[in-house]
């Protein structure tokens, strides 16, 4: 799966949040300063060409919807991060978060509970 550029990811976040949306609705979800309508329309068409969005036609306007779920994209993006920054090692990644992100004991316990429940 392709990695999204920053603005593409912002547009996808808006579409995942909205479910279905016209360009103006997508723009309303984007952070300030708001990009120009034509810029967003161009990026939406690119995302459609890449297979991330689909559309339904209403007269001469399009309503866009995610063709890739947020969960599927997260999974692939996270796998790329683990490969690129943690030598494809989930224990190394968890150790990083435990050391460098100064997780509280409560957060560490929560992670352990998630791991234990997965084993059952």
C-alpha positions as CSV (number, residue, x, y, z in Angstrom):
1,X,0.0,0.0,0.0
2,X,1.2,3.5,-0.8
3,X,2.2,5.9,1.9
4,X,0.2,9.1,1.9
5,X,1.7,12.6,1.9
6,X,0.8,14.9,4.7
7,X,-2.1,16.7,3.0
8,X,-3.3,13.4,1.4
9,X,-3.5,11.9,4.9
10,X,-5.4,15.0,6.2
11,X,-7.9,14.6,3.4
12,X,-8.2,10.8,4.2
13,X,-8.7,11.6,7.9
14,X,-11.5,13.9,7.0
15,X,-13.1,11.3,4.7
16,X,-12.7,8.5,7.3
17,X,-14.4,10.9,9.9
18,X,-17.2,11.9,7.6
19,X,-17.8,8.6,5.8
20,X,-19.0,10.3,2.6
21,X,-18.3,13.9,1.7
22,X,-18.3,16.6,-1.0
23,X,-15.2,18.7,-1.5
24,X,-16.6,21.6,0.6
25,X,-17.2,19.2,3.5
26,X,-13.7,17.9,3.3
27,X,-12.3,21.4,3.3
28,X,-14.3,22.2,6.4
29,X,-12.5,19.3,8.2
30,X,-9.0,20.4,7.2
31,X,-6.8,22.4,9.6
32,X,-6.3,26.2,9.0
33,X,-5.2,27.7,6.8
34,X,-7.8,26.0,4.6
35,X,-6.5,25.1,1.2
36,X,-8.2,26.3,-2.0
37,X,-11.1,24.3,-3.4
38,X,-9.2,23.4,-6.6
39,X,-6.2,22.2,-4.6
40,X,-8.3,19.8,-2.6
41,X,-10.3,18.7,-5.7
42,X,-7.0,17.8,-7.4
43,X,-5.7,15.9,-4.4
44,X,-9.0,14.0,-4.1
45,X,-8.7,13.0,-7.7
46,X,-5.2,11.8,-7.1
47,X,-6.3,9.8,-4.0
48,X,-9.0,8.3,-6.2
49,X,-6.4,7.3,-8.8
50,X,-4.3,5.7,-6.1
51,X,-7.3,3.7,-4.9
52,X,-7.9,5.4,-1.6
53,X,-11.2,7.1,-2.5
54,X,-14.2,6.3,-4.6
55,X,-17.1,8.5,-5.6
56,X,-20.8,8.6,-6.3
57,X,-22.1,11.0,-8.9
58,X,-25.0,13.4,-8.1
59,X,-25.7,15.5,-11.2
60,X,-22.4,17.2,-12.0
61,X,-20.9,16.9,-8.5
62,X,-19.2,14.0,-6.8
63,X,-19.5,12.7,-3.3
64,X,-16.4,10.9,-2.2
65,X,-16.0,7.9,0.2
66,X,-13.0,6.0,1.5
67,X,-12.1,2.9,-0.5
68,X,-9.5,1.9,2.0
69,X,-10.4,1.6,5.7
70,X,-8.6,3.6,8.3
71,X,-7.7,0.4,10.1
72,X,-6.1,-1.1,6.9
73,X,-4.1,2.0,6.3
74,X,-3.0,2.2,10.0
75,X,-1.8,-1.4,9.8
76,X,0.3,-0.9,6.8
77,X,1.7,2.5,8.0
78,X,2.6,1.0,11.3
79,X,4.3,-2.0,9.8
80,X,6.4,0.4,7.7
81,X,7.4,2.4,10.8
82,X,8.4,-0.8,12.7
83,X,10.5,-1.9,9.7
84,X,12.1,1.5,9.1
85,X,12.8,2.6,12.7
86,X,12.9,-0.6,14.8
87,X,14.6,-3.2,12.6
88,X,11.2,-5.0,12.1
89,X,11.2,-5.7,15.9
90,X,8.1,-5.1,17.9
91,X,9.9,-5.7,21.2
92,X,12.3,-3.0,20.2
93,X,9.4,-0.7,19.4
94,X,7.7,-1.4,22.8
95,X,11.0,-0.9,24.6
96,X,11.4,2.5,22.9
97,X,8.0,3.6,24.0
98,X,8.6,2.3,27.6
99,X,11.9,4.1,27.8
100,X,11.7,7.2,25.7
101,X,8.1,8.1,25.9
102,X,8.1,7.9,29.7
103,X,5.0,5.7,29.9
104,X,3.4,5.6,33.4
105,X,3.2,2.4,35.3
106,X,-0.6,2.4,34.6
107,X,0.0,2.7,30.8
108,X,2.6,-0.1,31.0
109,X,0.1,-2.3,32.9
110,X,-2.6,-1.6,30.3
111,X,-0.2,-2.7,27.6
112,X,0.6,-5.9,29.5
113,X,-3.1,-6.6,30.0
114,X,-3.7,-6.2,26.2
115,X,-0.9,-8.6,25.5
116,X,-2.1,-11.1,28.0
117,X,-5.7,-11.0,26.7
118,X,-4.4,-11.6,23.2
119,X,-2.7,-14.9,24.2
120,X,-6.0,-16.3,25.5
